[in-house]
Amino acid sequence: LAVNIVGSFALGFVVGLLDDRRPALRGFLGTGILGGFTTYSAFAVQVAQVGALAPVTGLMLTVLALFVGLLAAALGLRIGRSVAGDPSQTEPPEDAE
């Protein structure tokens, strides 16, 4: 669970930081390095093992991993964009008149 949450944050950060500026590096870090760090198959096996022994715990693990993973990815994306200097993440939008 912790690895998937950290990986979700890291992937969001990489995507936010690099965006479309460095697609090869983004692919290497995102798909390559972080794809090896967090894998769906490891998550699926963990849920299946826990779910076989304790179905409610397995379901809670699934919901928790998905929800917290999404929050971590969104936070990483926001921080990555902020570090990269994306003005849409640091300044409020101007009012259209």
C-alpha positions in Angstrom: 0.0 0.0 0.0 2.7 2.5 1.0 4.8 1.7 -2.2 1.7 2.4 -4.4 0.9 5.6 -2.6 4.5 6.9 -2.8 4.7 5.8 -6.5 1.5 7.6 -7.3 2.8 10.8 -5.7 6.2 10.4 -7.5 4.5 9.8 -10.9 2.3 12.8 -10.4 5.3 14.9 -9.5 7.3 13.7 -12.6 4.3 14.4 -15.0 3.7 17.8 -13.4 7.4 18.7 -13.5 8.2 17.6 -17.0 4.8 17.9 -18.7 5.4 17.9 -22.5 8.8 19.5 -22.3 10.9 16.3 -22.0 8.7 13.4 -23.3 11.6 10.9 -23.4 12.7 11.6 -19.9 9.1 11.6 -18.7 8.6 8.2 -20.3 11.8 6.8 -18.9 11.1 8.0 -15.3 7.3 7.5 -15.4 6.8 4.3 -17.3 10.3 2.8 -16.8 11.5 3.6 -13.3 8.2 4.3 -11.5 6.4 1.6 -13.6 8.8 -0.9 -12.1 8.5 0.6 -8.6 4.7 0.3 -8.6 3.0 -2.4 -10.6 -0.6 -3.3 -10.9 0.2 -7.0 -10.8 1.7 -6.6 -7.3 -1.3 -4.7 -6.2 -3.7 -7.3 -7.6 -1.9 -10.2 -6.0 -1.8 -8.4 -2.6 -5.5 -7.7 -2.8 -6.3 -11.3 -3.9 -4.2 -12.7 -1.0 -5.7 -10.5 1.6 -9.2 -10.8 0.2 -9.0 -14.6 0.3 -8.3 -14.5 4.0 -10.4 -11.5 5.0 -12.8 -10.2 2.3 -13.8 -7.0 4.1 -10.1 -6.1 4.7 -9.3 -6.8 1.0 -12.1 -4.6 -0.1 -11.0 -1.8 2.3 -7.4 -2.2 1.1 -8.6 -1.8 -2.5 -10.7 1.3 -1.8 -8.0 2.9 0.4 -5.2 2.3 -2.2 -7.3 3.8 -5.0 -8.5 6.8 -3.1 -5.3 7.7 -1.4 -3.3 6.9 -4.5 -5.5 9.4 -6.5 -5.0 12.0 -3.8 -1.2 11.4 -3.8 -1.0 11.6 -7.6 -3.0 14.9 -7.6 -0.8 16.4 -4.9 2.4 15.3 -6.8 1.1 16.8 -10.0 0.3 20.1 -8.3 3.7 20.2 -6.6 5.5 19.2 -9.8 3.8 22.0 -11.7 4.6 24.4 -9.0 8.3 23.5 -9.0 8.3 23.7 -12.8 6.9 27.2 -12.6 3.5 26.6 -14.2 1.7 29.8 -13.5 -1.7 28.1 -13.6 -0.8 26.4 -10.3 0.5 29.4 -8.5 -1.7 32.3 -9.6 -5.5 32.6 -9.4 -7.2 32.9 -12.8 -8.0 36.5 -13.9 -11.7 37.4 -14.0 -13.1 37.7 -17.5 -15.1 40.9 -18.0 
